[in-house]
Amino acid sequence: MAEPQGWVHCHDPFGRDRSMTVFVEDDRVLLVSPPGASAVLSAQQTRRLRTLLDEVAHSPALDTRDPEGTP
């Protein structure tokens, strides 16, 4: 089972509070948006999501490249 790495507050198109969750499983990242809805993010929330995805992308769990750097 994937472990949650973090989440970012957002809203759905109707302004209701929601969140996007980032999971890591093996060498893959799963970004889960609000159920049945789109996610509306402010500029600050977008930066938070970018930072979270960057942290996850550089985690040892995703470092499955061979010694020559190809995935």
mmCIF file of the N, C-alpha and C atoms, coordinates in Angstrom:
data_MODEL
# 
_entry.id   MODEL 
# 
loop_
_atom_site.group_PDB 
_atom_site.id 
_atom_site.type_symbol 
_atom_site.label_atom_id 
_atom_site.label_alt_id 
_atom_site.label_comp_id 
_atom_site.label_asym_id 
_atom_site.label_entity_id 
_atom_site.label_seq_id 
_atom_site.pdbx_PDB_ins_code 
_atom_site.Cartn_x 
_atom_site.Cartn_y 
_atom_site.Cartn_z 
_atom_site.occupancy 
_atom_site.B_iso_or_equiv 
_atom_site.pdbx_formal_charge 
_atom_site.auth_seq_id 
_atom_site.auth_comp_id 
_atom_site.auth_asym_id 
_atom_site.auth_atom_id 
_atom_site.pdbx_PDB_model_num 
ATOM 1   N N  . MET A 1 1  ? 0.837   -1.188 0.000   1.00 0.00 ? 1  MET A N  1 
ATOM 2   C CA . MET A 1 1  ? 0.000   0.000  0.000   1.00 0.00 ? 1  MET A CA 1 
ATOM 3   C C  . MET A 1 1  ? 0.874   1.239  0.000   1.00 0.00 ? 1  MET A C  1 
ATOM 4   N N  . ALA A 1 2  ? 0.497   2.214  -0.778  1.00 0.00 ? 2  ALA A N  1 
ATOM 5   C CA . ALA A 1 2  ? 1.241   3.465  -0.870  1.00 0.00 ? 2  ALA A CA 1 
ATOM 6   C C  . ALA A 1 2  ? 1.131   4.243  0.434   1.00 0.00 ? 2  ALA A C  1 
ATOM 7   N N  . GLU A 1 3  ? 2.223   4.908  0.766   1.00 0.00 ? 3  GLU A N  1 
ATOM 8   C CA . GLU A 1 3  ? 2.253   5.741  1.967   1.00 0.00 ? 3  GLU A CA 1 
ATOM 9   C C  . GLU A 1 3  ? 2.081   7.206  1.583   1.00 0.00 ? 3  GLU A C  1 
ATOM 10  N N  . PRO A 1 4  ? 1.183   7.931  2.270   1.00 0.00 ? 4  PRO A N  1 
ATOM 11  C CA . PRO A 1 4  ? 1.030   9.357  1.951   1.00 0.00 ? 4  PRO A CA 1 
ATOM 12  C C  . PRO A 1 4  ? 2.297   10.123 2.311   1.00 0.00 ? 4  PRO A C  1 
ATOM 13  N N  . GLN A 1 5  ? 2.720   10.981 1.405   1.00 0.00 ? 5  GLN A N  1 
ATOM 14  C CA . GLN A 1 5  ? 3.911   11.790 1.623   1.00 0.00 ? 5  GLN A CA 1 
ATOM 15  C C  . GLN A 1 5  ? 3.558   13.218 2.023   1.00 0.00 ? 5  GLN A C  1 
ATOM 16  N N  . GLY A 1 6  ? 2.331   13.597 1.788   1.00 0.00 ? 6  GLY A N  1 
ATOM 17  C CA . GLY A 1 6  ? 1.907   14.949 2.129   1.00 0.00 ? 6  GLY A CA 1 
ATOM 18  C C  . GLY A 1 6  ? 0.633   15.308 1.396   1.00 0.00 ? 6  GLY A C  1 
ATOM 19  N N  . TRP A 1 7  ? 0.142   16.495 1.682   1.00 0.00 ? 7  TRP A N  1 
ATOM 20  C CA . TRP A 1 7  ? -1.084  16.971 1.037   1.00 0.00 ? 7  TRP A CA 1 
ATOM 21  C C  . TRP A 1 7  ? -1.029  18.483 0.945   1.00 0.00 ? 7  TRP A C  1 
ATOM 22  N N  . VAL A 1 8  ? -1.878  18.996 0.068   1.00 0.00 ? 8  VAL A N  1 
ATOM 23  C CA . VAL A 1 8  ? -1.962  20.436 -0.166  1.00 0.00 ? 8  VAL A CA 1 
ATOM 24  C C  . VAL A 1 8  ? -3.432  20.826 -0.114  1.00 0.00 ? 8  VAL A C  1 
ATOM 25  N N  . HIS A 1 9  ? -3.743  21.844 0.667   1.00 0.00 ? 9  HIS A N  1 
ATOM 26  C CA . HIS A 1 9  ? -5.110  22.364 0.687   1.00 0.00 ? 9  HIS A CA 1 
ATOM 27  C C  . HIS A 1 9  ? -5.458  22.935 -0.678  1.00 0.00 ? 9  HIS A C  1 
ATOM 28  N N  . CYS A 1 10 ? -6.703  22.785 -1.082  1.00 0.00 ? 10 CYS A N  1 
ATOM 29  C CA . CYS A 1 10 ? -7.204  23.393 -2.305  1.00 0.00 ? 10 CYS A CA 1 
ATOM 30  C C  . CYS A 1 10 ? -8.717  23.541 -2.153  1.00 0.00 ? 10 CYS A C  1 
ATOM 31  N N  . HIS A 1 11 ? -9.370  23.915 -3.221  1.00 0.00 ? 11 HIS A N  1 
ATOM 32  C CA . HIS A 1 11 ? -10.822 24.034 -3.240  1.00 0.00 ? 11 HIS A CA 1 
ATOM 33  C C  . HIS A 1 11 ? -11.354 23.318 -4.467  1.00 0.00 ? 11 HIS A C  1 
ATOM 34  N N  . ASP A 1 12 ? -12.611 22.949 -4.446  1.00 0.00 ? 12 ASP A N  1 
ATOM 35  C CA . ASP A 1 12 ? -13.233 22.440 -5.658  1.00 0.00 ? 12 ASP A CA 1 
ATOM 36  C C  . ASP A 1 12 ? -13.833 23.631 -6.408  1.00 0.00 ? 12 ASP A C  1 
ATOM 37  N N  . PRO A 1 13 ? -14.368 23.436 -7.603  1.00 0.00 ? 13 PRO A N  1 
ATOM 38  C CA . PRO A 1 13 ? -14.893 24.582 -8.368  1.00 0.00 ? 13 PRO A CA 1 
ATOM 39  C C  . PRO A 1 13 ? -16.021 25.341 -7.667  1.00 0.00 ? 13 PRO A C  1 
ATOM 40  N N  . PHE A 1 14 ? -16.613 24.754 -6.617  1.00 0.00 ? 14 PHE A N  1 
ATOM 41  C CA . PHE A 1 14 ? -17.695 25.415 -5.887  1.00 0.00 ? 14 PHE A CA 1 
ATOM 42  C C  . PHE A 1 14 ? -17.204 26.115 -4.623  1.00 0.00 ? 14 PHE A C  1 
ATOM 43  N N  . GLY A 1 15 ? -15.876 26.141 -4.423  1.00 0.00 ? 15 GLY A N  1 
ATOM 44  C CA . GLY A 1 15 ? -15.296 26.840 -3.287  1.00 0.00 ? 15 GLY A CA 1 
ATOM 45  C C  . GLY A 1 15 ? -15.229 26.035 -2.000  1.00 0.00 ? 15 GLY A C  1 
ATOM 46  N N  . ARG A 1 16 ? -15.575 24.763 -2.057  1.00 0.00 ? 16 ARG A N  1 
ATOM 47  C CA . ARG A 1 16 ? -15.513 23.926 -0.854  1.00 0.00 ? 16 ARG A CA 1 
ATOM 48  C C  . ARG A 1 16 ? -14.077 23.505 -0.583  1.00 0.00 ? 16 ARG A C  1 
ATOM 49  N N  . ASP A 1 17 ? -13.714 23.470 0.704   1.00 0.00 ? 17 ASP A N  1 
ATOM 50  C CA . ASP A 1 17 ? -12.368 23.047 1.094   1.00 0.00 ? 17 ASP A CA 1 
ATOM 51  C C  . ASP A 1 17 ? -12.132 21.592 0.695   1.00 0.00 ? 17 ASP A C  1 
ATOM 52  N N  . ARG A 1 18 ? -11.008 21.351 0.066   1.00 0.00 ? 18 ARG A N  1 
ATOM 53  C CA . ARG A 1 18 ? -10.588 20.022 -0.349  1.00 0.00 ? 18 ARG A CA 1 
ATOM 54  C C  . ARG A 1 18 ? -9.077  19.929 -0.173  1.00 0.00 ? 18 ARG A C  1 
ATOM 55  N N  . SER A 1 19 ? -8.506  18.798 -0.528  1.00 0.00 ? 19 SER A N  1 
ATOM 56  C CA . SER A 1 19 ? -7.051  18.664 -0.521  1.00 0.00 ? 19 SER A CA 1 
ATOM 57  C C  . SER A 1 19 ? -6.621  17.704 -1.614  1.00 0.00 ? 19 SER A C  1 
ATOM 58  N N  . MET A 1 20 ? -5.368  17.872 -2.025  1.00 0.00 ? 20 MET A N  1 
ATOM 59  C CA . MET A 1 20 ? -4.724  16.953 -2.957  1.00 0.00 ? 20 MET A CA 1 
ATOM 60  C C  . MET A 1 20 ? -3.678  16.208 -2.147  1.00 0.00 ? 20 MET A C  1 
ATOM 61  N N  . THR A 1 21 ? -3.595  14.899 -2.336  1.00 0.00 ? 21 THR A N  1 
ATOM 62  C CA . THR A 1 21 ? -2.673  14.074 -1.571  1.00 0.00 ? 21 THR A CA 1 
ATOM 63  C C  . THR A 1 21 ? -1.643  13.462 -2.509  1.00 0.00 ? 21 THR A C  1 
ATOM 64  N N  . VAL A 1 22 ? -0.407  13.405 -2.032  1.00 0.00 ? 22 VAL A N  1 
ATOM 65  C CA . VAL A 1 22 ? 0.680   12.799 -2.790  1.00 0.00 ? 22 VAL A CA 1 
ATOM 66  C C  . VAL A 1 22 ? 1.094   11.513 -2.082  1.00 0.00 ? 22 VAL A C  1 
ATOM 67  N N  . PHE A 1 23 ? 1.087   10.411 -2.839  1.00 0.00 ? 23 PHE A N  1 
ATOM 68  C CA . PHE A 1 23 ? 1.504   9.109  -2.336  1.00 0.00 ? 23 PHE A CA 1 
ATOM 69  C C  . PHE A 1 23 ? 2.723   8.648  -3.115  1.00 0.00 ? 23 PHE A C  1 
ATOM 70  N N  . VAL A 1 24 ? 3.545   7.814  -2.484  1.00 0.00 ? 24 VAL A N  1 
ATOM 71  C CA . VAL A 1 24 ? 4.662   7.167  -3.164  1.00 0.00 ? 24 VAL A CA 1 
ATOM 72  C C  . VAL A 1 24 ? 4.524   5.670  -2.961  1.00 0.00 ? 24 VAL A C  1 
ATOM 73  N N  . GLU A 1 25 ? 4.603   4.936  -4.073  1.00 0.00 ? 25 GLU A N  1 
ATOM 74  C CA . GLU A 1 25 ? 4.576   3.475  -4.008  1.00 0.00 ? 25 GLU A CA 1 
ATOM 75  C C  . GLU A 1 25 ? 5.650   2.962  -4.944  1.00 0.00 ? 25 GLU A C  1 
ATOM 76  N N  . ASP A 1 26 ? 6.602   2.238  -4.374  1.00 0.00 ? 26 ASP A N  1 
ATOM 77  C CA . ASP A 1 26 ? 7.752   1.754  -5.131  1.00 0.00 ? 26 ASP A CA 1 
ATOM 78  C C  . ASP A 1 26 ? 8.440   2.936  -5.798  1.00 0.00 ? 26 ASP A C  1 
ATOM 79  N N  . ASP A 1 27 ? 8.492   2.948  -7.118  1.00 0.00 ? 27 ASP A N  1 
ATOM 80  C CA . ASP A 1 27 ? 9.184   4.029  -7.822  1.00 0.00 ? 27 ASP A CA 1 
ATOM 81  C C  . ASP A 1 27 ? 8.201   4.951  -8.532  1.00 0.00 ? 27 ASP A C  1 
ATOM 82  N N  . ARG A 1 28 ? 6.946   5.017  -8.024  1.00 0.00 ? 28 ARG A N  1 
ATOM 83  C CA . ARG A 1 28 ? 5.919   5.834  -8.674  1.00 0.00 ? 28 ARG A CA 1 
ATOM 84  C C  . ARG A 1 28 ? 5.311   6.832  -7.702  1.00 0.00 ? 28 ARG A C  1 
ATOM 85  N N  . VAL A 1 29 ? 4.858   7.939  -8.243  1.00 0.00 ? 29 VAL A N  1 
ATOM 86  C CA . VAL A 1 29 ? 4.188   8.988  -7.471  1.00 0.00 ? 29 VAL A CA 1 
ATOM 87  C C  . VAL A 1 29 ? 2.731   9.025  -7.896  1.00 0.00 ? 29 VAL A C  1 
ATOM 88  N N  . LEU A 1 30 ? 1.832   9.072  -6.927  1.00 0.00 ? 30 LEU A N  1 
ATOM 89  C CA . LEU A 1 30 ? 0.400   9.144  -7.196  1.00 0.00 ? 30 LEU A CA 1 
ATOM 90  C C  . LEU A 1 30 ? -0.127  10.456 -6.634  1.00 0.00 ? 30 LEU A C  1 
ATOM 91  N N  . LEU A 1 31 ? -0.719  11.271 -7.484  1.00 0.00 ? 31 LEU A N  1 
ATOM 92  C CA . LEU A 1 31 ? -1.314  12.537 -7.080  1.00 0.00 ? 31 LEU A CA 1 
ATOM 93  C C  . LEU A 1 31 ? -2.828  12.354 -7.105  1.00 0.00 ? 31 LEU A C  1 
ATOM 94  N N  . VAL A 1 32 ? -3.459  12.449 -5.930  1.00 0.00 ? 32 VAL A N  1 
ATOM 95  C CA . VAL A 1 32 ? -4.890  12.222 -5.806  1.00 0.00 ? 32 VAL A CA 1 
ATOM 96  C C  . VAL A 1 32 ? -5.595  13.558 -5.622  1.00 0.00 ? 32 VAL A C  1 
ATOM 97  N N  . SER A 1 33 ? -6.475  13.870 -6.565  1.00 0.00 ? 33 SER A N  1 
ATOM 98  C CA . SER A 1 33 ? -7.242  15.115 -6.490  1.00 0.00 ? 33 SER A CA 1 
ATOM 99  C C  . SER A 1 33 ? -8.523  14.868 -5.694  1.00 0.00 ? 33 SER A C  1 
ATOM 100 N N  . PRO A 1 34 ? -9.275  15.923 -5.399  1.00 0.00 ? 34 PRO A N  1 
ATOM 101 C CA . PRO A 1 34 ? -10.529 15.740 -4.655  1.00 0.00 ? 34 PRO A CA 1 
ATOM 102 C C  . PRO A 1 34 ? -11.458 14.765 -5.384  1.00 0.00 ? 34 PRO A C  1 
ATOM 103 N N  . PRO A 1 35 ? -12.148 13.905 -4.648  1.00 0.00 ? 35 PRO A N  1 
ATOM 104 C CA . PRO A 1 35 ? -13.027 12.916 -5.279  1.00 0.00 ? 35 PRO A CA 1 
ATOM 105 C C  . PRO A 1 35 ? -14.092 13.557 -6.159  1.00 0.00 ? 35 PRO A C  1 
ATOM 106 N N  . GLY A 1 36 ? -14.137 13.133 -7.407  1.00 0.00 ? 36 GLY A N  1 
ATOM 107 C CA . GLY A 1 36 ? -15.177 13.583 -8.319  1.00 0.00 ? 36 GLY A CA 1 
ATOM 108 C C  . GLY A 1 36 ? -15.154 15.049 -8.675  1.00 0.00 ? 36 GLY A C  1 
ATOM 109 N N  . ALA A 1 37 ? -14.031 15.716 -8.450  1.00 0.00 ? 37 ALA A N  1 
ATOM 110 C CA . ALA A 1 37 ? -13.999 17.155 -8.703  1.00 0.00 ? 37 ALA A CA 1 
ATOM 111 C C  . ALA A 1 37 ? -12.631 17.581 -9.203  1.00 0.00 ? 37 ALA A C  1 
ATOM 112 N N  . SER A 1 38 ? -12.578 18.762 -9.713  1.00 0.00 ? 38 SER A N  1 
ATOM 113 C CA . SER A 1 38 ? -11.307 19.383 -10.075 1.00 0.00 ? 38 SER A CA 1 
ATOM 114 C C  . SER A 1 38 ? -10.751 20.092 -8.851  1.00 0.00 ? 38 SER A C  1 
ATOM 115 N N  . ALA A 1 39 ? -9.446  20.302 -8.863  1.00 0.00 ? 39 ALA A N  1 
ATOM 116 C CA . ALA A 1 39 ? -8.813  21.037 -7.772  1.00 0.00 ? 39 ALA A CA 1 
ATOM 117 C C  . ALA A 1 39 ? -8.502  22.448 -8.239  1.00 0.00 ? 39 ALA A C  1 
ATOM 118 N N  . VAL A 1 40 ? -8.887  23.431 -7.445  1.00 0.00 ? 40 VAL A N  1 
ATOM 119 C CA . VAL A 1 40 ? -8.593  24.830 -7.721  1.00 0.00 ? 40 VAL A CA 1 
ATOM 120 C C  . VAL A 1 40 ? -7.553  25.272 -6.698  1.00 0.00 ? 40 VAL A C  1 
ATOM 121 N N  . LEU A 1 41 ? -6.379  25.675 -7.185  1.00 0.00 ? 41 LEU A N  1 
ATOM 122 C CA . LEU A 1 41 ? -5.285  26.052 -6.307  1.00 0.00 ? 41 LEU A CA 1 
ATOM 123 C C  . LEU A 1 41 ? -4.903  27.513 -6.505  1.00 0.00 ? 41 LEU A C  1 
ATOM 124 N N  . SER A 1 42 ? -4.565  28.163 -5.400  1.00 0.00 ? 42 SER A N  1 
ATOM 125 C CA . SER A 1 42 ? -4.024  29.526 -5.471  1.00 0.00 ? 42 SER A CA 1 
ATOM 126 C C  . SER A 1 42 ? -2.557  29.421 -5.898  1.00 0.00 ? 42 SER A C  1 
ATOM 127 N N  . ALA A 1 43 ? -1.934  30.546 -6.158  1.00 0.00 ? 43 ALA A N  1 
ATOM 128 C CA . ALA A 1 43 ? -0.513  30.547 -6.512  1.00 0.00 ? 43 ALA A CA 1 
ATOM 129 C C  . ALA A 1 43 ? 0.316   29.947 -5.375  1.00 0.00 ? 43 ALA A C  1 
ATOM 130 N N  . GLN A 1 44 ? -0.008  30.289 -4.143  1.00 0.00 ? 44 GLN A N  1 
ATOM 131 C CA . GLN A 1 44 ? 0.728   29.753 -2.990  1.00 0.00 ? 44 GLN A CA 1 
ATOM 132 C C  . GLN A 1 44 ? 0.533   28.241 -2.882  1.00 0.00 ? 44 GLN A C  1 
ATOM 133 N N  . GLN A 1 45 ? -0.678  27.751 -3.082  1.00 0.00 ? 45 GLN A N  1 
ATOM 134 C CA . GLN A 1 45 ? -0.949  26.321 -3.027  1.00 0.00 ? 45 GLN A CA 1 
ATOM 135 C C  . GLN A 1 45 ? -0.226  25.590 -4.154  1.00 0.00 ? 45 GLN A C  1 
ATOM 136 N N  . THR A 1 46 ? -0.128  26.222 -5.305  1.00 0.00 ? 46 THR A N  1 
ATOM 137 C CA . THR A 1 46 ? 0.600   25.630 -6.432  1.00 0.00 ? 46 THR A CA 1 
ATOM 138 C C  . THR A 1 46 ? 2.080   25.503 -6.100  1.00 0.00 ? 46 THR A C  1 
ATOM 139 N N  . ARG A 1 47 ? 2.637   26.534 -5.457  1.00 0.00 ? 47 ARG A N  1 
ATOM 140 C CA . ARG A 1 47 ? 4.041   26.466 -5.040  1.00 0.00 ? 47 ARG A CA 1 
ATOM 141 C C  . ARG A 1 47 ? 4.247   25.364 -4.003  1.00 0.00 ? 47 ARG A C  1 
ATOM 142 N N  . ARG A 1 48 ? 3.308   25.211 -3.090  1.00 0.00 ? 48 ARG A N  1 
ATOM 143 C CA . ARG A 1 48 ? 3.402   24.145 -2.082  1.00 0.00 ? 48 ARG A CA 1 
ATOM 144 C C  . ARG A 1 48 ? 3.369   22.772 -2.760  1.00 0.00 ? 48 ARG A C  1 
ATOM 145 N N  . LEU A 1 49 ? 2.499   22.588 -3.740  1.00 0.00 ? 49 LEU A N  1 
ATOM 146 C CA . LEU A 1 49 ? 2.427   21.324 -4.462  1.00 0.00 ? 49 LEU A CA 1 
ATOM 147 C C  . LEU A 1 49 ? 3.730   21.071 -5.211  1.00 0.00 ? 49 LEU A C  1 
ATOM 148 N N  . ARG A 1 50 ? 4.263   22.090 -5.862  1.00 0.00 ? 50 ARG A N  1 
ATOM 149 C CA . ARG A 1 50 ? 5.534   21.951 -6.574  1.00 0.00 ? 50 ARG A CA 1 
ATOM 150 C C  . ARG A 1 50 ? 6.642   21.514 -5.624  1.00 0.00 ? 50 ARG A C  1 
ATOM 151 N N  . THR A 1 51 ? 6.708   22.152 -4.447  1.00 0.00 ? 51 THR A N  1 
ATOM 152 C CA . THR A 1 51 ? 7.726   21.816 -3.457  1.00 0.00 ? 51 THR A CA 1 
ATOM 153 C C  . THR A 1 51 ? 7.567   20.382 -2.978  1.00 0.00 ? 51 THR A C  1 
ATOM 154 N N  . LEU A 1 52 ? 6.344   19.978 -2.697  1.00 0.00 ? 52 LEU A N  1 
ATOM 155 C CA . LEU A 1 52 ? 6.079   18.618 -2.232  1.00 0.00 ? 52 LEU A CA 1 
ATOM 156 C C  . LEU A 1 52 ? 6.475   17.591 -3.288  1.00 0.00 ? 52 LEU A C  1 
ATOM 157 N N  . LEU A 1 53 ? 6.096   17.833 -4.544  1.00 0.00 ? 53 LEU A N  1 
ATOM 158 C CA . LEU A 1 53 ? 6.455   16.903 -5.620  1.00 0.00 ? 53 LEU A CA 1 
ATOM 159 C C  . LEU A 1 53 ? 7.967   16.865 -5.833  1.00 0.00 ? 53 LEU A C  1 
ATOM 160 N N  . ASP A 1 54 ? 8.633   18.004 -5.687  1.00 0.00 ? 54 ASP A N  1 
ATOM 161 C CA . ASP A 1 54 ? 10.085  18.046 -5.817  1.00 0.00 ? 54 ASP A CA 1 
ATOM 162 C C  . ASP A 1 54 ? 10.747  17.232 -4.708  1.00 0.00 ? 54 ASP A C  1 
ATOM 163 N N  . GLU A 1 55 ? 10.250  17.364 -3.475  1.00 0.00 ? 55 GLU A N  1 
ATOM 164 C CA . GLU A 1 55 ? 10.793  16.597 -2.353  1.00 0.00 ? 55 GLU A CA 1 
ATOM 165 C C  . GLU A 1 55 ? 10.624  15.096 -2.596  1.00 0.00 ? 55 GLU A C  1 
ATOM 166 N N  . VAL A 1 56 ? 9.451   14.710 -3.054  1.00 0.00 ? 56 VAL A N  1 
ATOM 167 C CA . VAL A 1 56 ? 9.173   13.292 -3.302  1.00 0.00 ? 56 VAL A CA 1 
ATOM 168 C C  . VAL A 1 56 ? 10.054  12.774 -4.445  1.00 0.00 ? 56 VAL A C  1 
ATOM 169 N N  . ALA A 1 57 ? 10.203  13.576 -5.490  1.00 0.00 ? 57 ALA A N  1 
ATOM 170 C CA . ALA A 1 57 ? 10.997  13.151 -6.645  1.00 0.00 ? 57 ALA A CA 1 
ATOM 171 C C  . ALA A 1 57 ? 12.461  12.921 -6.285  1.00 0.00 ? 57 ALA A C  1 
ATOM 172 N N  . HIS A 1 58 ? 12.942  13.621 -5.272  1.00 0.00 ? 58 HIS A N  1 
ATOM 173 C CA . HIS A 1 58 ? 14.331  13.467 -4.860  1.00 0.00 ? 58 HIS A CA 1 
ATOM 174 C C  . HIS A 1 58 ? 14.498  12.520 -3.675  1.00 0.00 ? 58 HIS A C  1 
ATOM 175 N N  . SER A 1 59 ? 13.449  11.825 -3.286  1.00 0.00 ? 59 SER A N  1 
ATOM 176 C CA . SER A 1 59 ? 13.534  10.898 -2.161  1.00 0.00 ? 59 SER A CA 1 
ATOM 177 C C  . SER A 1 59 ? 14.241  9.622  -2.599  1.00 0.00 ? 59 SER A C  1 
ATOM 178 N N  . PRO A 1 60 ? 14.912  8.951  -1.676  1.00 0.00 ? 60 PRO A N  1 
ATOM 179 C CA . PRO A 1 60 ? 15.607  7.706  -2.016  1.00 0.00 ? 60 PRO A CA 1 
ATOM 180 C C  . PRO A 1 60 ? 14.672  6.625  -2.572  1.00 0.00 ? 60 PRO A C  1 
ATOM 181 N N  . ALA A 1 61 ? 13.422  6.625  -2.171  1.00 0.00 ? 61 ALA A N  1 
ATOM 182 C CA . ALA A 1 61 ? 12.478  5.613  -2.645  1.00 0.00 ? 61 ALA A CA 1 
ATOM 183 C C  . ALA A 1 61 ? 12.286  5.664  -4.155  1.00 0.00 ? 61 ALA A C  1 
ATOM 184 N N  . LEU A 1 62 ? 12.464  6.840  -4.753  1.00 0.00 ? 62 LEU A N  1 
ATOM 185 C CA . LEU A 1 62 ? 12.275  6.978  -6.197  1.00 0.00 ? 62 LEU A CA 1 
ATOM 186 C C  . LEU A 1 62 ? 13.584  6.930  -6.972  1.00 0.00 ? 62 LEU A C  1 
ATOM 187 N N  . ASP A 1 63 ? 14.696  6.763  -6.285  1.00 0.00 ? 63 ASP A N  1 
ATOM 188 C CA . ASP A 1 63 ? 15.978  6.762  -6.960  1.00 0.00 ? 63 ASP A CA 1 
ATOM 189 C C  . ASP A 1 63 ? 16.277  5.355  -7.471  1.00 0.00 ? 63 ASP A C  1 
ATOM 190 N N  . THR A 1 64 ? 15.669  5.031  -8.606  1.00 0.00 ? 64 THR A N  1 
ATOM 191 C CA . THR A 1 64 ? 15.839  3.691  -9.178  1.00 0.00 ? 64 THR A CA 1 
ATOM 192 C C  . THR A 1 64 ? 16.665  3.729  -10.464 1.00 0.00 ? 64 THR A C  1 
ATOM 193 N N  . ARG A 1 65 ? 17.347  4.840  -10.699 1.00 0.00 ? 65 ARG A N  1 
ATOM 194 C CA . ARG A 1 65 ? 18.148  4.952  -11.906 1.00 0.00 ? 65 ARG A CA 1 
ATOM 195 C C  . ARG A 1 65 ? 19.369  4.050  -11.843 1.00 0.00 ? 65 ARG A C  1 
ATOM 196 N N  . ASP A 1 66 ? 19.831  3.619  -12.993 1.00 0.00 ? 66 ASP A N  1 
ATOM 197 C CA . ASP A 1 66 ? 21.063  2.845  -13.021 1.00 0.00 ? 66 ASP A CA 1 
ATOM 198 C C  . ASP A 1 66 ? 22.251  3.800  -12.838 1.00 0.00 ? 66 ASP A C  1 
ATOM 199 N N  . PRO A 1 67 ? 23.457  3.283  -12.655 1.00 0.00 ? 67 PRO A N  1 
ATOM 200 C CA . PRO A 1 67 ? 24.611  4.153  -12.385 1.00 0.00 ? 67 PRO A CA 1 
ATOM 201 C C  . PRO A 1 67 ? 24.877  5.187  -13.465 1.00 0.00 ? 67 PRO A C  1 
ATOM 202 N N  . GLU A 1 68 ? 24.359  4.986  -14.668 1.00 0.00 ? 68 GLU A N  1 
ATOM 203 C CA . GLU A 1 68 ? 24.605  5.935  -15.730 1.00 0.00 ? 68 GLU A CA 1 
ATOM 204 C C  . GLU A 1 68 ? 23.531  7.000  -15.816 1.00 0.00 ? 68 GLU A C  1 
ATOM 205 N N  . GLY A 1 69 ? 22.555  6.955  -14.896 1.00 0.00 ? 69 GLY A N  1 
ATOM 206 C CA . GLY A 1 69 ? 21.571  8.017  -14.804 1.00 0.00 ? 69 GLY A CA 1 
ATOM 207 C C  . GLY A 1 69 ? 20.343  7.851  -15.660 1.00 0.00 ? 69 GLY A C  1 
ATOM 208 N N  . THR A 1 70 ? 20.172  6.741  -16.334 1.00 0.00 ? 70 THR A N  1 
ATOM 209 C CA . THR A 1 70 ? 18.968  6.546  -17.115 1.00 0.00 ? 70 THR A CA 1 
ATOM 210 C C  . THR A 1 70 ? 17.928  5.827  -16.283 1.00 0.00 ? 70 THR A C  1 
ATOM 211 N N  . PRO A 1 71 ? 16.666  6.211  -16.378 1.00 0.00 ? 71 PRO A N  1 
ATOM 212 C CA . PRO A 1 71 ? 15.619  5.584  -15.568 1.00 0.00 ? 71 PRO A CA 1 
ATOM 213 C C  . PRO A 1 71 ? 15.360  4.145  -15.954 1.00 0.00 ? 71 PRO A C  1 
# 
